[in-house]
Amino acid sequence: MEKLIESWSGRIDPLVWNPIIFAAAIIIGIIVKFIIKGLLNFYKQTEDYSLFRSIITHLSRPLNHFVPLLVLNLMIPLMDMRPEYIAMLSRVVEIALVISFATLLINTVDVFEDFVYHTYDLNKADNLKERKIRTQMQFIKKVMATLIIFITVAVILLSFDNVRKIGAGLLTGVGIGGIIIGFAAQKSLANFLAGFQIAFTQPIRLDDVLVVEGEWGRVEDITLTYVVLNIWDQRRLILPINYFIEKPFQNWTRTTSELLGTVFLYLDYNTPIDALRIAFDDLLSKTPLWDKRVKVIQVTDAKEKTIEVRALMSARDSSQAFDLRCYIREGLIRFVRDNHPESLPLNRVVMKNMDLDVVPPVKPQA
């Protein structure tokens, strides 16, 4: 086969032969790519998730240039040109192939991420394990992408002889350079190391409910250097990742999403607590927001003019706990207003009988 190709290359002008080889390599690469895509399409399933569909989605674009470049790299020796031109073209194609392969690897991580996200679905009541795995997966994905890009750049640079010589010379000063870089980038390195610590010790996870800087919200994104908190009113609070290592904060979903909610009422001393307790039980029995774990209503304080009544109830998560508290507060206020209006807070004024016939003398003014 090689002899036949060499005989043809000897008969055809290089200006025609070389473009033919180039075009043939591209066409063969595209055909191979479509064969691979066709096989994946044949085996993909019709369900919401399919490994083959995920591969097609994420790897189709990188394969558009990786397979043709690979075929072209194999067919470069068949071109009819001077050795130095062959070497130059081979170097360019190899660099493009390395970049294309790096893109393919990064997108392969996305395929693995789809598999993990399908296996650990967040759409369940108790998704603690799922949020833990997804938090680690998101961090690992970013680290892998950074590492692949770094190695790709290093491989491309080290393919040049001059760069290798410069690198060998720089090794002698790497100690001093490392110290200088360490001082200059200690803040960034601290954030990066904090990211590792958070990914594996997990004081916070994706979709955790936090109270930070007086703000309530859910963890929307965890990057290598910062955390995005989605506040309840759709604002975004951006915090450096080492904030969650150095400062205290509230995590309402650290071990479970279940929470207790409280409602405080300030009523008059003549409030019928037993009737209020019956109304409280009736309100809870009529709402799906209550998870049937805890229900308590007690007088927790007696102040100068009012008593403090605390209603304690449980819910599956923080969102339902907030809605349940509002529902119970509204219901109890309505019950007191409609059935026992005299139990609402009152200001009492007691007036003693006075002898109106006795008028105190008025002292004359000087």
N, C-alpha and C positions, 0 to 999 in steps of 0.2 A: 504493500500500500504506500509506504514511504517512497519507494523507488518510482511508483507511478506519479505521485504528487510532485516529486523532484523533476521528473521528465516533463510534466506539464508546466512547472514553474520555469523551466529552462526555455520553453517555447513562447511563453506569454511575457510581455513587457512587465517589469516590476511595478510600473505606475498603474497597471491594470490588475496584476496578480495580487498585490498587497491589499487593495480595497476589497477584492473578492474574498480573500481570507478573513479580513475584518468583518465584512458583512455576513459571511457564512458563520463565523463564531457567534455573532449577535443573534442571528436567526436560530441557530441550533440551541443557544441558551434560552431564547424565548420559548421555543418548542418544548424543551425540557421543563421549563417553569410551568407551562400550561398543562403538561402531563401530570406534574406533581399536584397542581391545584385541582385538576380534574379528579384525581384519585381521592384527594381530601374531600372534595364536594360529594363524591360518590358515597363515602363512608360517614359523612356528617349526619347527625340525627335531627329529628324535627322538634326536639324538646327545647326548653328555654336555654339550657346550657349544653354545649357539645364541645369536646376537646378538639375535634376536627374544625368546627366552626371558629373556635378561638384561634387555632393555628392559622386559618385562612385570614381572619381579621387582622391579626398582628404581624404575620410573617409574609403576607402577600406582597406588600410594597418593598420590603428589603430584598425579597427574592427576585423582584423585577430587575435589579442591577447586580445582585450577587452571582446568580447563575450565568448570565452572559459574560460577566467579567471573568469568572472561573474558566469558562470554555475558551475565551479569548486568550487567557494566560497560558492555557495548554497548547494553543495553536500558534503562538508567536514564533516558535522555532521554524514553522513552515513558511514564514514570510521571507521574501527575497530582498534583503537589504544588508548594508554593511554591518559588521559585528558591533561597532560602537552604537549604531542606531538601534540595533536589536536590544542591546543592554539598556539603553535609555528608555525605550518603549516598555521593556520588561519591568524596569524600576517603577515607572509611572503606573502601569497596570497593577503591580504588586501593592503599591501604596493605596490605590483605589480599592483593591480587593480587601486589604486589611481594614479600611474604613467601613466598607460594606459589611464585612464579617462582624465588626464591632456593633454596627446597627442591628444586625441579625441577632446577636447575643442579647442586646438590650431588650429587643422585642420578645425574645424567648422568655425573659423574666416576666414580661407582661402576660404571656400565656400561663406561666406558673401561678401568677397572681390571680388570674381568672379562675383557675382550678381551686385555689385556696378560698377565694371569696364564695365560690359555689358550695364548697364543702362546709364552710363555716358561715352560714347565713345569719344575718343580723335580725331577720324578721321573726323573732320569737320573744316571748315574755322575759325569760331569763337568758340573756345573751352575753354573760360575763366571759365565758371561754372564747366565744367568737370575737369579742372586742379585743381580748388579749392577743389572740393569734393575728388578727388584722393589724393591730398596732405594730407587732414585730415584723409582719410581712411588709408593711409600708416602709419601715426603717431599713430593712434588709434590701428592698428594691432600690432605694436611693443610694445606699452604700455600694451595691453591685454596679449600678449605672456609673457612679463616680469612679469606681475601681476599673471598670472596663475602658472608660474614656482615658484614664490616666495611663493604663498599660498600652492602649492603642497609640497614644501620642509618643510614649517611650519607644515602642517598637519602630514607629516611623522615623523618629529622630536617630535611633541607633543604627538604622540601615544606611546612614551616610557616614563615610569614613571620617570626615572632618569633625562631625559631631562626636564620634567615639573618642577621637583624640582629645577634644575639648573636655569631654566627660572624664577621661582618665586624669587630666590635669586638675580638674575641679575636685577630685576625690581627696587631694592633699589638703584642701581648705574646707572640707565638709564639716569638720568639727567646729571651727569658728563660725562658719555660716549657719550651722545648726543652732548654735547658741543665740546668734543675732536674730534668726527667724523665730526662735522660741520666745524671745522677749517681745518681738514685734507682734506676734500672732497669738499671744497667750490667751487673749479674750476669746478669739475664734476657736482655739483648741479646747478651751474650757467648755464652750458651748457644744463642740463636737463630742467631747467625752461625756458631757451631761446627756446628750442624745443617746449614746450607747447605754448609759445607766438607766435612762427612762425606758428604753426599748425592752430591757431585760428584767429590771426590777419592777417596772410599771407602777409608779405612784399615780400615773394617769394613763388612760387608754383612749382610743377613738370612741366617740359617742358618750364618754363619761360626762356626768353632770357636776360642774364645779361652781363654787362661789369664790371668786378671785377679785381682789380690789373692790369689794362691795358689789360685784356684778355677778348675776346668775346666768349660766349659759352651758352649752355643750361643746366638747372638744371636736372641732371640725377637721383639723389637720395638724399633724405633727411632722415637722421637717427636721433637717439636721441641725438647724440653728434657732428655730422659733416655733411657737405653738399658736394656732388660730382658735380663738374661742368664739363660738356663734352665740351672741347674747340673745335673750328672749325677744327683744324688740328688733331683731335682725341686724343689729350693729355687729361689728367684728372687733374683738379685743386681741391685739397682737402682743405676745409676751416672749421675751428671750427664753430659750429652753432651760437655761440654768436657773431661772426664777423658781421652777418647781423642785429644784434641789436645795436651794438656799432659803426660801421663804415659806411660811405656813400658808395653807389654803384648805378649803373644804372640798372633799370629794364625796358626793352623795351616793355614788355607785361603785365604791371601791371593792366591796365584797358581794353586794347584792343591790338590785335596783329598788327593793322594797323600802318604804319609808313610813314614818309616823307623822301625821299632820295634827296641828292643834288649832283650836278656835277659842278665843277668850271673850267672854261677855261680862259686862259690869252692870249688875242689876240691884234692885232694892232688896232690903233685908227680908221683906215679906214674900219673896219669890218662892213658889211651890216647886222645890227641887225634884220631887218624885214625878210630878206632871211633866217637868222639863226633860227628865230622863226618859220617860215613855215617848215623848215627841222625838227625842234624839234617836232612840232605837227604831222608831217608825220611819224616820227619814233615811237612815242607813239601809233598812231593808228594801227600800224602793229604788236604790241606785246601784248600777253595776260598777261604779267607781270604787266602792268599798270592797276589799278583798277578803273580808270576814275573819281577819286575824285579831284585831284589837278594836274595842269600843268601850270607852270609859268617859263618864261625865262626873266631875267632882267640883266641890267648892274649895278652891286652892288658896284663897286669901280673904280676909275680912278687913276692909278699909274703913275710914271714918264715916263715909256716906254710902258706900256700896259694898257688895260682896263680889268677889272674882270667881266666875264659873269657867272651868276649863273643860272643853270637849276634846278628847283624844281619840283619833281613829287611824286606821292603816290603809295603805294603798299600794298598788303594784310598782309604781314608779313615781318620780317627782312630778311629772306633768299631771298624772291622775290625782296625786296628793294635793296639788294646788287647786284643781277643779273641785275636788271633794271638800276642801276647806271652805271654798266660796259657797258651795251648795249648802253645807251645814250651817254656815253663818247666816245666810239669807233665810233658811228654813226656820232656825231657832228664833231669829228676830221677828219673823212673821208670826210665829206661834205666840210669842210673848205679847206682841202688839195686838193680835186679834182676840186672844183668850184671857190674858192677864195684863191688861194695860197698867194696872196699879203697880206692877212689878218693875216697870221702867224706872230708871234713876229719878229720884225726887229730891227736891230741896225743901226741908221742913222748917217752918217758922212757928214757934210756940209763943203765944202772947198771954201774959198773965193779966188777971182782972185788975183794973186800976180804979181808984176812987176819984171820980171826975169832979166831985164837989170841992175837993181840996186842991187849991191852986197854989203852987209855991210862990212865995214872995219874990218880987223883983227888986233887986237892989238898984237904988238910984245911981245914975252915972255922975261922976264928979264933974 
